[in-house]
Structure formats: C-alpha cells, structure tokens
Amino acid sequence: MISRVLSADLPAHVGERVMIAGWLHRRRELKSVTFLVVRDRAGLAQVVLSQGTSCDLPEETVVLVRGVVTANPQAPGGAELTQPTVTALSGPAVAPPFDLYRPTLTATLPTILDHAPTTLRHPRLRAGLEISAASVAGFRAALDGLGFTEVFTPKIVESATESGANVFRLDYFGRPAYLAQSPQFYKQAMVGVFERVYEVAPAFRAEPSDTVRHLAEFTSLDAELGFITDHREVMEVCRDAVAGMIDLVRERAQPAVALLGCALPSVPEQIPYLHFADALELISAGTGEDVTGELDLAPAHERWLCEWSAREHGSDLLFVHGYPLASKPFYTHPDPARPGYSRGFDLLLRGTEIVSGGQRLHRHDDYLAALAARGEPAGPYAGYLQVFEHGMPPHGGFAIGLGRWTALLTGAPNVRQVTAFPRDLNRLSP
Ligand code: AMO
C-alpha cells in the first residue's frame, strides 16, 4: 500500500513510486502527449500519461493517481508524475459549468454564487477564504496572548441588541424570539466571569438594503474587556488584534496573498485617530460640503477620511472616536467631558468601516436611564440588565466584520466574493 503524497511534497520524492489524490483540475491533450493536472489541498500536480494511453474523465472527477515522481523543471514545483495509473474514486463527475482551471472565472457574481459548491474550488475564490481563516487564527492568537478567554454564546435570543429594525424574528416554541444581531449582551456578561473575552460567531441582520458591504448573516469577531479607564484602551487592544490578524495572514496564507496580489496594510504602533467633531470639520473644509451637525459618517465621507489618513499619516487605518451618542446603541458610554458625544469609535480601513466599538455603561441605573431616554421599555432587556445588578467593572469592546475585512484585504469589491455561501435579501441558497 503506497501512502498518499500531497502535490506540494512531490519534489521530495523524486524517483519514488507514490500516490496522489485530488480533483482532476485540467486535462490537456497535446498532439504527442496528454497531461492531467490534479488539484489537492496543497496545490497542483502534473501527471503525464504514457504514450498510447488516454483519459476521458471529465474535470472535477475525484481521482487517485499512482506513478513515479520525475524531476521536470517545467512542471509545477519542479516534479511530475509519470507512468501513471488513474483511478476514479467517485465515478465520472458531471462536467462543471465553469472551467475552473482558467486563471479567473468570467461569469457574473450571481452565477458564480449560484454554483458556489463548485466555484469556491477555484483557486482565486478559495484564496479569499484562506485569508479569512488566517485572519481569524490571528485574531485568536493576539487575544489569547493578551489574557482573553474564548466564549460561545447563544444565537437565539429574547431581545434585539443593536436596534429593533433589522432583527430576524423566530417562533420559539410559540414565543417570539430573535436571531442575535451580535453577542453584545453576552460578551458584556462574560466580562463579569473572565474580565477579558472574545467570540467568533455568526451575527444576523435583516438588512433591507442590497449593498456590497451588508449581508443578512456575517461572521463577527467580538472582544470585550473589563477594568478600562476609557475607550482608548479598547482601541489599543483592537489595534493589537488587527496587527495579529495581518501577521498570521502573512505567515499562513502567503500563497493566497501572492495569487490575489494583496497589498496588506501595515499596522502602525499607534493607529491615527480623530474625534468625530474634528472629522466633520476636516470634511467640511476639505470637500467644501457643510457636514456640521451630521450624526454619522456617510460612506463617501469615510472614504474621504481614509484618503486624508493615507496622505497625512501614511496609514490605511484610521480610528474615528467620540461619535454622537444619538448614533450609537443605548449601551454606549457617554463622554463626560463633551455632552452629546460618546466614548464609541469606529475603525476605518481603506475607506470602509470594519470595526465598531467603545466603552459601555456599567452601572444598572445608567442602563435604566439610557433606555428611558430612548423611549425603550426595560422589560425586554431584563436578562441583560441582571448583569449590572451584581457589580460590573468599567468595560468596553469591539467587533470586526470578517467579510468586510477580507474584502478590503483582497481588493474584492463585494463581501459576497469572500464569503462562502452568502445570505442576503435575495439569496438563501446554495
Ligand atoms: P456594528 O453593528 O457596527 O457593531 O457591527 C460591527 C461590525 O460588523 C460588520 N457588520 C456587517 N458586515 C456585513 N454585513 C452586515 N450587515 C454587517 N453589519 C455589521 C461591520 C461592523 O463594523 N455590538 C457592536 C460592536 C461593539 O460595539 O462591540 C456591533 O455589532 O464590519
């Protein structure tokens, strides 16, 4: 029995008879010789059929190939398989609707998404997912190194966390329930247990708008930490998490980065930051458009600020902090020094918001007052408010949207291109 060798390891086995396994990526029939290209998790292997033999299996058939590893500088990695015997493992496949061996898929995005189980096998689409995976590993590694504990909290919940509008309702044994828009309440509760926690999990938003950066389900990288003085400390941890993500992308996903030609942002020791009010003044002065009094940043203004940050600070990343309280959720801590403003922040990367965060309220009475000020009844939040009846330290946290992050790293214009099986207003399948 010959054991399996991965495509990338073939050069170490020159002269040996080995077995490779994978998908028939491409069949190339030249006048005098037929090549098979086999794709496995490590890359591509070239197989040269012996003269007089042929292979009529369609592309994407799962195959085992036994053969002799032969050095050939023209083959991927410098070695190929000769004198092969090819066994179809799953029987001949149906020919795929796309030529996955072409450098790029030329179909429209909806068509690519309709065929996601197959199209995700394309090296360029797969590369985006590899970069996501490395990013998450980096997020975990950075926070593990800072004394955080990973937590797992429910996604079926009794109240909205972010706003009442874009929440998916469920019938929960005859009672109303919701899909969690974020782990916000639970990550705060878990600060009472561990002080520092993070969670990597899906978040659900019934987003009514069809944009390139909104999905109905996305992966949220959340962190929350106690015993802070203000939101600046949260921004420092956020910076370290982002730096850790870039480090692991560089380390683990180098082939994907090279294939997609990603220019990874460098993360400065201190990411430049601007107060929201100063940001509005800059935008007004820089664009000639009067934006004073705005409560939030329009996408065009986020883009303008990032161009400014790249010009002035040489940074693709920019924190905007001190958003008006009115534009942030009820749990956001006000800025005691600037009435009307909060200790909430966003992190912008290359023109798009990828992170929201801030310091939270931590006293029970402050929560009751904040809900009352927004005209919201406290009843639906009973489970959440319980946390603050039993002593909570000043705390804060943030959440990074994985799809947006990966899209910005890879230059994908749409989060759907870097999300496996995206869910949106119009898409529930595959
Ligand atoms: P927020 O609602 O801003 O904050 O979400 C945090 C980050 O998640 C991403 N994001 C989305 N990505 C894709 N599709 C969507 N519909 C979508 N909505 C949000 C963005 C965004 O920056 N609880 C707070 C976080 C906190 O304060 O800790 C929250 O959920 O990248």
Residues whose N, C-alpha, C, O or C-beta is under 5 A from the ligand:
A	BS01	AMO	Q181 S182 Q184 R205 E207 R213 H214 L215 F218 A223 E353 I354 V355 S356 G357 G358 G397 F398 A399 I400 G401 R404
